[in-house]
Amino acid sequence: MNWMLIWKIVFVGVLAVFAVMAVMTTIYGARDIKKMLRELDEEKDEED
């Protein structure tokens, strides 16, 4: 096993972890934004 192969494996692994984190951030971030907007809407309805 040479250094080039090791760095290719590390590079692909890091890209995979980044892709998973990006997808999770998008999904959970969208969920949090929806929750925040729903709570703001409820507060607005309570004031009226």
mmCIF file of the N, C-alpha and C atoms, coordinates in Angstrom:
data_MODEL
# 
_entry.id   MODEL 
# 
loop_
_atom_site.group_PDB 
_atom_site.id 
_atom_site.type_symbol 
_atom_site.label_atom_id 
_atom_site.label_alt_id 
_atom_site.label_comp_id 
_atom_site.label_asym_id 
_atom_site.label_entity_id 
_atom_site.label_seq_id 
_atom_site.pdbx_PDB_ins_code 
_atom_site.Cartn_x 
_atom_site.Cartn_y 
_atom_site.Cartn_z 
_atom_site.occupancy 
_atom_site.B_iso_or_equiv 
_atom_site.pdbx_formal_charge 
_atom_site.auth_seq_id 
_atom_site.auth_comp_id 
_atom_site.auth_asym_id 
_atom_site.auth_atom_id 
_atom_site.pdbx_PDB_model_num 
ATOM 1   N N  . MET A 1 1  ? 0.859   -1.170 0.000  1.00 0.00 ? 1  MET A N  1 
ATOM 2   C CA . MET A 1 1  ? 0.000   0.000  0.000  1.00 0.00 ? 1  MET A CA 1 
ATOM 3   C C  . MET A 1 1  ? 0.911   1.242  0.000  1.00 0.00 ? 1  MET A C  1 
ATOM 4   N N  . ASN A 1 2  ? 0.670   2.121  -0.949 1.00 0.00 ? 2  ASN A N  1 
ATOM 5   C CA . ASN A 1 2  ? 1.505   3.317  -1.031 1.00 0.00 ? 2  ASN A CA 1 
ATOM 6   C C  . ASN A 1 2  ? 0.756   4.547  -0.516 1.00 0.00 ? 2  ASN A C  1 
ATOM 7   N N  . TRP A 1 3  ? 1.472   5.647  -0.383 1.00 0.00 ? 3  TRP A N  1 
ATOM 8   C CA . TRP A 1 3  ? 0.910   6.866  0.171  1.00 0.00 ? 3  TRP A CA 1 
ATOM 9   C C  . TRP A 1 3  ? -0.197  7.446  -0.696 1.00 0.00 ? 3  TRP A C  1 
ATOM 10  N N  . MET A 1 4  ? -0.074  7.311  -1.989 1.00 0.00 ? 4  MET A N  1 
ATOM 11  C CA . MET A 1 4  ? -1.093  7.848  -2.897 1.00 0.00 ? 4  MET A CA 1 
ATOM 12  C C  . MET A 1 4  ? -2.441  7.175  -2.639 1.00 0.00 ? 4  MET A C  1 
ATOM 13  N N  . LEU A 1 5  ? -2.438  5.874  -2.491 1.00 0.00 ? 5  LEU A N  1 
ATOM 14  C CA . LEU A 1 5  ? -3.681  5.140  -2.227 1.00 0.00 ? 5  LEU A CA 1 
ATOM 15  C C  . LEU A 1 5  ? -4.270  5.525  -0.870 1.00 0.00 ? 5  LEU A C  1 
ATOM 16  N N  . ILE A 1 6  ? -3.429  5.661  0.135  1.00 0.00 ? 6  ILE A N  1 
ATOM 17  C CA . ILE A 1 6  ? -3.913  6.043  1.464  1.00 0.00 ? 6  ILE A CA 1 
ATOM 18  C C  . ILE A 1 6  ? -4.589  7.406  1.411  1.00 0.00 ? 6  ILE A C  1 
ATOM 19  N N  . TRP A 1 7  ? -3.973  8.384  0.739  1.00 0.00 ? 7  TRP A N  1 
ATOM 20  C CA . TRP A 1 7  ? -4.548  9.721  0.668  1.00 0.00 ? 7  TRP A CA 1 
ATOM 21  C C  . TRP A 1 7  ? -5.822  9.746  -0.173 1.00 0.00 ? 7  TRP A C  1 
ATOM 22  N N  . LYS A 1 8  ? -5.903  8.891  -1.179 1.00 0.00 ? 8  LYS A N  1 
ATOM 23  C CA . LYS A 1 8  ? -7.150  8.804  -1.947 1.00 0.00 ? 8  LYS A CA 1 
ATOM 24  C C  . LYS A 1 8  ? -8.283  8.276  -1.073 1.00 0.00 ? 8  LYS A C  1 
ATOM 25  N N  . ILE A 1 9  ? -7.993  7.277  -0.256 1.00 0.00 ? 9  ILE A N  1 
ATOM 26  C CA . ILE A 1 9  ? -8.997  6.706  0.640  1.00 0.00 ? 9  ILE A CA 1 
ATOM 27  C C  . ILE A 1 9  ? -9.440  7.757  1.664  1.00 0.00 ? 9  ILE A C  1 
ATOM 28  N N  . VAL A 1 10 ? -8.474  8.480  2.243  1.00 0.00 ? 10 VAL A N  1 
ATOM 29  C CA . VAL A 1 10 ? -8.795  9.532  3.207  1.00 0.00 ? 10 VAL A CA 1 
ATOM 30  C C  . VAL A 1 10 ? -9.644  10.610 2.541  1.00 0.00 ? 10 VAL A C  1 
ATOM 31  N N  . PHE A 1 11 ? -9.271  11.013 1.326  1.00 0.00 ? 11 PHE A N  1 
ATOM 32  C CA . PHE A 1 11 ? -9.996  12.053 0.607  1.00 0.00 ? 11 PHE A CA 1 
ATOM 33  C C  . PHE A 1 11 ? -11.449 11.642 0.339  1.00 0.00 ? 11 PHE A C  1 
ATOM 34  N N  . VAL A 1 12 ? -11.641 10.437 -0.132 1.00 0.00 ? 12 VAL A N  1 
ATOM 35  C CA . VAL A 1 12 ? -12.992 9.945  -0.411 1.00 0.00 ? 12 VAL A CA 1 
ATOM 36  C C  . VAL A 1 12 ? -13.790 9.837  0.888  1.00 0.00 ? 12 VAL A C  1 
ATOM 37  N N  . GLY A 1 13 ? -13.149 9.396  1.963  1.00 0.00 ? 13 GLY A N  1 
ATOM 38  C CA . GLY A 1 13 ? -13.825 9.306  3.254  1.00 0.00 ? 13 GLY A CA 1 
ATOM 39  C C  . GLY A 1 13 ? -14.271 10.663 3.758  1.00 0.00 ? 13 GLY A C  1 
ATOM 40  N N  . VAL A 1 14 ? -13.399 11.652 3.636  1.00 0.00 ? 14 VAL A N  1 
ATOM 41  C CA . VAL A 1 14 ? -13.747 13.007 4.079  1.00 0.00 ? 14 VAL A CA 1 
ATOM 42  C C  . VAL A 1 14 ? -14.879 13.569 3.226  1.00 0.00 ? 14 VAL A C  1 
ATOM 43  N N  . LEU A 1 15 ? -14.853 13.337 1.930  1.00 0.00 ? 15 LEU A N  1 
ATOM 44  C CA . LEU A 1 15 ? -15.940 13.803 1.070  1.00 0.00 ? 15 LEU A CA 1 
ATOM 45  C C  . LEU A 1 15 ? -17.265 13.146 1.444  1.00 0.00 ? 15 LEU A C  1 
ATOM 46  N N  . ALA A 1 16 ? -17.220 11.874 1.779  1.00 0.00 ? 16 ALA A N  1 
ATOM 47  C CA . ALA A 1 16 ? -18.443 11.173 2.168  1.00 0.00 ? 16 ALA A CA 1 
ATOM 48  C C  . ALA A 1 16 ? -19.002 11.750 3.471  1.00 0.00 ? 16 ALA A C  1 
ATOM 49  N N  . VAL A 1 17 ? -18.135 11.989 4.443  1.00 0.00 ? 17 VAL A N  1 
ATOM 50  C CA . VAL A 1 17 ? -18.585 12.567 5.711  1.00 0.00 ? 17 VAL A CA 1 
ATOM 51  C C  . VAL A 1 17 ? -19.160 13.958 5.475  1.00 0.00 ? 17 VAL A C  1 
ATOM 52  N N  . PHE A 1 18 ? -18.506 14.759 4.649  1.00 0.00 ? 18 PHE A N  1 
ATOM 53  C CA . PHE A 1 18 ? -19.007 16.096 4.349  1.00 0.00 ? 18 PHE A CA 1 
ATOM 54  C C  . PHE A 1 18 ? -20.381 16.029 3.690  1.00 0.00 ? 18 PHE A C  1 
ATOM 55  N N  . ALA A 1 19 ? -20.556 15.112 2.744  1.00 0.00 ? 19 ALA A N  1 
ATOM 56  C CA . ALA A 1 19 ? -21.841 14.988 2.054  1.00 0.00 ? 19 ALA A CA 1 
ATOM 57  C C  . ALA A 1 19 ? -22.948 14.619 3.038  1.00 0.00 ? 19 ALA A C  1 
ATOM 58  N N  . VAL A 1 20 ? -22.667 13.693 3.934  1.00 0.00 ? 20 VAL A N  1 
ATOM 59  C CA . VAL A 1 20 ? -23.668 13.293 4.928  1.00 0.00 ? 20 VAL A CA 1 
ATOM 60  C C  . VAL A 1 20 ? -24.011 14.466 5.833  1.00 0.00 ? 20 VAL A C  1 
ATOM 61  N N  . MET A 1 21 ? -23.000 15.198 6.285  1.00 0.00 ? 21 MET A N  1 
ATOM 62  C CA . MET A 1 21 ? -23.244 16.349 7.155  1.00 0.00 ? 21 MET A CA 1 
ATOM 63  C C  . MET A 1 21 ? -24.034 17.434 6.429  1.00 0.00 ? 21 MET A C  1 
ATOM 64  N N  . ALA A 1 22 ? -23.759 17.650 5.159  1.00 0.00 ? 22 ALA A N  1 
ATOM 65  C CA . ALA A 1 22 ? -24.482 18.672 4.395  1.00 0.00 ? 22 ALA A CA 1 
ATOM 66  C C  . ALA A 1 22 ? -25.955 18.301 4.258  1.00 0.00 ? 22 ALA A C  1 
ATOM 67  N N  . VAL A 1 23 ? -26.229 17.040 3.993  1.00 0.00 ? 23 VAL A N  1 
ATOM 68  C CA . VAL A 1 23 ? -27.617 16.584 3.857  1.00 0.00 ? 23 VAL A CA 1 
ATOM 69  C C  . VAL A 1 23 ? -28.343 16.696 5.195  1.00 0.00 ? 23 VAL A C  1 
ATOM 70  N N  . MET A 1 24 ? -27.685 16.275 6.285  1.00 0.00 ? 24 MET A N  1 
ATOM 71  C CA . MET A 1 24 ? -28.319 16.346 7.602  1.00 0.00 ? 24 MET A CA 1 
ATOM 72  C C  . MET A 1 24 ? -28.576 17.793 8.004  1.00 0.00 ? 24 MET A C  1 
ATOM 73  N N  . THR A 1 25 ? -27.638 18.682 7.721  1.00 0.00 ? 25 THR A N  1 
ATOM 74  C CA . THR A 1 25 ? -27.813 20.094 8.047  1.00 0.00 ? 25 THR A CA 1 
ATOM 75  C C  . THR A 1 25 ? -28.987 20.677 7.269  1.00 0.00 ? 25 THR A C  1 
ATOM 76  N N  . THR A 1 26 ? -29.108 20.314 6.013  1.00 0.00 ? 26 THR A N  1 
ATOM 77  C CA . THR A 1 26 ? -30.212 20.806 5.194  1.00 0.00 ? 26 THR A CA 1 
ATOM 78  C C  . THR A 1 26 ? -31.557 20.321 5.730  1.00 0.00 ? 26 THR A C  1 
ATOM 79  N N  . ILE A 1 27 ? -31.643 19.055 6.039  1.00 0.00 ? 27 ILE A N  1 
ATOM 80  C CA . ILE A 1 27 ? -32.912 18.481 6.511  1.00 0.00 ? 27 ILE A CA 1 
ATOM 81  C C  . ILE A 1 27 ? -33.298 19.057 7.868  1.00 0.00 ? 27 ILE A C  1 
ATOM 82  N N  . TYR A 1 28 ? -32.367 18.981 8.834  1.00 0.00 ? 28 TYR A N  1 
ATOM 83  C CA . TYR A 1 28 ? -32.694 19.457 10.180 1.00 0.00 ? 28 TYR A CA 1 
ATOM 84  C C  . TYR A 1 28 ? -32.824 20.977 10.232 1.00 0.00 ? 28 TYR A C  1 
ATOM 85  N N  . GLY A 1 29 ? -32.064 21.687 9.419  1.00 0.00 ? 29 GLY A N  1 
ATOM 86  C CA . GLY A 1 29 ? -32.186 23.138 9.367  1.00 0.00 ? 29 GLY A CA 1 
ATOM 87  C C  . GLY A 1 29 ? -33.537 23.562 8.824  1.00 0.00 ? 29 GLY A C  1 
ATOM 88  N N  . ALA A 1 30 ? -33.999 22.903 7.769  1.00 0.00 ? 30 ALA A N  1 
ATOM 89  C CA . ALA A 1 30 ? -35.319 23.218 7.211  1.00 0.00 ? 30 ALA A CA 1 
ATOM 90  C C  . ALA A 1 30 ? -36.411 22.930 8.232  1.00 0.00 ? 30 ALA A C  1 
ATOM 91  N N  . ARG A 1 31 ? -36.253 21.846 8.976  1.00 0.00 ? 31 ARG A N  1 
ATOM 92  C CA . ARG A 1 31 ? -37.242 21.505 10.000 1.00 0.00 ? 31 ARG A CA 1 
ATOM 93  C C  . ARG A 1 31 ? -37.282 22.577 11.095 1.00 0.00 ? 31 ARG A C  1 
ATOM 94  N N  . ASP A 1 32 ? -36.105 23.041 11.505 1.00 0.00 ? 32 ASP A N  1 
ATOM 95  C CA . ASP A 1 32 ? -36.054 24.080 12.537 1.00 0.00 ? 32 ASP A CA 1 
ATOM 96  C C  . ASP A 1 32 ? -36.651 25.389 12.041 1.00 0.00 ? 32 ASP A C  1 
ATOM 97  N N  . ILE A 1 33 ? -36.408 25.739 10.799 1.00 0.00 ? 33 ILE A N  1 
ATOM 98  C CA . ILE A 1 33 ? -36.966 26.976 10.246 1.00 0.00 ? 33 ILE A CA 1 
ATOM 99  C C  . ILE A 1 33 ? -38.480 26.877 10.179 1.00 0.00 ? 33 ILE A C  1 
ATOM 100 N N  . LYS A 1 34 ? -39.013 25.726 9.759  1.00 0.00 ? 34 LYS A N  1 
ATOM 101 C CA . LYS A 1 34 ? -40.469 25.542 9.735  1.00 0.00 ? 34 LYS A CA 1 
ATOM 102 C C  . LYS A 1 34 ? -41.050 25.684 11.135 1.00 0.00 ? 34 LYS A C  1 
ATOM 103 N N  . LYS A 1 35 ? -40.370 25.082 12.128 1.00 0.00 ? 35 LYS A N  1 
ATOM 104 C CA . LYS A 1 35 ? -40.843 25.169 13.507 1.00 0.00 ? 35 LYS A CA 1 
ATOM 105 C C  . LYS A 1 35 ? -40.828 26.618 13.985 1.00 0.00 ? 35 LYS A C  1 
ATOM 106 N N  . MET A 1 36 ? -39.762 27.337 13.670 1.00 0.00 ? 36 MET A N  1 
ATOM 107 C CA . MET A 1 36 ? -39.654 28.729 14.088 1.00 0.00 ? 36 MET A CA 1 
ATOM 108 C C  . MET A 1 36 ? -40.767 29.567 13.467 1.00 0.00 ? 36 MET A C  1 
ATOM 109 N N  . LEU A 1 37 ? -41.010 29.393 12.184 1.00 0.00 ? 37 LEU A N  1 
ATOM 110 C CA . LEU A 1 37 ? -42.060 30.163 11.518 1.00 0.00 ? 37 LEU A CA 1 
ATOM 111 C C  . LEU A 1 37 ? -43.435 29.818 12.062 1.00 0.00 ? 37 LEU A C  1 
ATOM 112 N N  . ARG A 1 38 ? -43.669 28.547 12.376 1.00 0.00 ? 38 ARG A N  1 
ATOM 113 C CA . ARG A 1 38 ? -44.952 28.137 12.950 1.00 0.00 ? 38 ARG A CA 1 
ATOM 114 C C  . ARG A 1 38 ? -45.147 28.790 14.322 1.00 0.00 ? 38 ARG A C  1 
ATOM 115 N N  . GLU A 1 39 ? -44.084 28.813 15.139 1.00 0.00 ? 39 GLU A N  1 
ATOM 116 C CA . GLU A 1 39 ? -44.190 29.441 16.455 1.00 0.00 ? 39 GLU A CA 1 
ATOM 117 C C  . GLU A 1 39 ? -44.411 30.947 16.336 1.00 0.00 ? 39 GLU A C  1 
ATOM 118 N N  . LEU A 1 40 ? -43.761 31.596 15.385 1.00 0.00 ? 40 LEU A N  1 
ATOM 119 C CA . LEU A 1 40 ? -43.986 33.019 15.177 1.00 0.00 ? 40 LEU A CA 1 
ATOM 120 C C  . LEU A 1 40 ? -45.424 33.299 14.742 1.00 0.00 ? 40 LEU A C  1 
ATOM 121 N N  . ASP A 1 41 ? -45.961 32.415 13.896 1.00 0.00 ? 41 ASP A N  1 
ATOM 122 C CA . ASP A 1 41 ? -47.342 32.574 13.449 1.00 0.00 ? 41 ASP A CA 1 
ATOM 123 C C  . ASP A 1 41 ? -48.310 32.409 14.613 1.00 0.00 ? 41 ASP A C  1 
ATOM 124 N N  . GLU A 1 42 ? -48.020 31.439 15.507 1.00 0.00 ? 42 GLU A N  1 
ATOM 125 C CA . GLU A 1 42 ? -48.869 31.235 16.683 1.00 0.00 ? 42 GLU A CA 1 
ATOM 126 C C  . GLU A 1 42 ? -48.820 32.450 17.601 1.00 0.00 ? 42 GLU A C  1 
ATOM 127 N N  . GLU A 1 43 ? -47.627 33.042 17.778 1.00 0.00 ? 43 GLU A N  1 
ATOM 128 C CA . GLU A 1 43 ? -47.515 34.234 18.609 1.00 0.00 ? 43 GLU A CA 1 
ATOM 129 C C  . GLU A 1 43 ? -48.310 35.389 18.008 1.00 0.00 ? 43 GLU A C  1 
ATOM 130 N N  . LYS A 1 44 ? -48.279 35.508 16.697 1.00 0.00 ? 44 LYS A N  1 
ATOM 131 C CA . LYS A 1 44 ? -49.008 36.582 16.017 1.00 0.00 ? 44 LYS A CA 1 
ATOM 132 C C  . LYS A 1 44 ? -50.513 36.384 16.226 1.00 0.00 ? 44 LYS A C  1 
ATOM 133 N N  . ASP A 1 45 ? -50.978 35.126 16.129 1.00 0.00 ? 45 ASP A N  1 
ATOM 134 C CA . ASP A 1 45 ? -52.414 34.853 16.318 1.00 0.00 ? 45 ASP A CA 1 
ATOM 135 C C  . ASP A 1 45 ? -52.833 35.161 17.760 1.00 0.00 ? 45 ASP A C  1 
ATOM 136 N N  . GLU A 1 46 ? -51.968 34.907 18.737 1.00 0.00 ? 46 GLU A N  1 
ATOM 137 C CA . GLU A 1 46 ? -52.304 35.174 20.127 1.00 0.00 ? 46 GLU A CA 1 
ATOM 138 C C  . GLU A 1 46 ? -52.409 36.675 20.373 1.00 0.00 ? 46 GLU A C  1 
ATOM 139 N N  . GLU A 1 47 ? -51.622 37.469 19.665 1.00 0.00 ? 47 GLU A N  1 
ATOM 140 C CA . GLU A 1 47 ? -51.661 38.923 19.862 1.00 0.00 ? 47 GLU A CA 1 
ATOM 141 C C  . GLU A 1 47 ? -52.928 39.532 19.267 1.00 0.00 ? 47 GLU A C  1 
ATOM 142 N N  . ASP A 1 48 ? -53.466 38.925 18.227 1.00 0.00 ? 48 ASP A N  1 
ATOM 143 C CA . ASP A 1 48 ? -54.653 39.486 17.556 1.00 0.00 ? 48 ASP A CA 1 
ATOM 144 C C  . ASP A 1 48 ? -55.923 39.267 18.325 1.00 0.00 ? 48 ASP A C  1 
# 
